Amino acid sequence: MATKQCQRCKQDKSFASYIAVNSPIHGGSLPICRQCLAKQIDDAYREDKGWETVDKIC
């Protein structure tokens, strides 16, 4: 099974752990795994920067 390393947690995870995107820059999926992405958004909302973080990710 093919894996990809998350740029945030540095763990090798299957492609199912990443959100698919159409950007050729990222090779078909975001460089940050779903778990790290969810944690990043949760942390941003605690600091009242939630929408800014979501906007940057999008």
C-alpha positions as CSV (number, residue, x, y, z in Angstrom):
1,M,0.0,0.0,0.0
2,A,1.3,3.4,-0.9
3,T,1.9,6.0,1.8
4,K,2.6,9.7,2.1
5,Q,4.4,11.5,4.9
6,C,2.4,14.2,6.7
7,Q,4.3,17.5,6.7
8,R,3.0,18.3,10.2
9,C,3.3,15.1,12.2
10,K,6.0,13.5,10.0
11,Q,4.2,10.1,10.1
12,D,3.7,7.9,7.0
13,K,0.0,7.4,6.4
14,S,-2.1,5.9,3.6
15,F,-3.6,8.2,1.0
16,A,-7.0,7.7,2.6
17,S,-5.7,9.8,5.5
18,Y,-5.5,12.9,3.3
19,I,-8.0,15.2,1.7
20,A,-8.0,14.9,-2.1
21,V,-7.4,18.1,-4.1
22,N,-7.2,18.9,-7.8
23,S,-3.9,20.8,-7.4
24,P,-1.0,19.2,-9.2
25,I,1.3,21.0,-6.8
26,H,0.3,18.7,-3.9
27,G,0.2,15.5,-5.9
28,G,-3.5,15.0,-5.6
29,S,-3.9,15.5,-1.9
30,L,-3.2,18.0,0.8
31,P,0.3,17.7,2.4
32,I,-1.2,17.6,5.9
33,C,-3.2,14.5,7.1
34,R,-6.9,14.8,8.2
35,Q,-6.0,14.4,11.9
36,C,-3.4,17.2,11.9
37,L,-5.7,19.4,9.8
38,A,-8.6,19.0,12.3
39,K,-6.3,19.7,15.2
40,Q,-5.0,22.9,13.5
41,I,-8.5,24.1,12.9
42,D,-9.6,23.3,16.4
43,D,-6.6,25.2,17.9
44,A,-7.4,28.2,15.6
45,Y,-11.0,28.3,16.8
46,R,-9.8,28.4,20.4
47,E,-7.7,31.4,19.6
48,D,-10.6,33.1,17.7
49,K,-8.7,32.7,14.4
50,G,-10.8,29.9,13.0
51,W,-12.1,31.4,9.8
52,E,-8.7,32.9,9.0
53,T,-7.1,29.5,9.2
54,V,-9.8,27.8,7.1
55,D,-9.4,30.6,4.5
56,K,-5.7,30.0,4.3
57,I,-6.2,26.2,4.0
58,C,-8.7,26.7,1.2
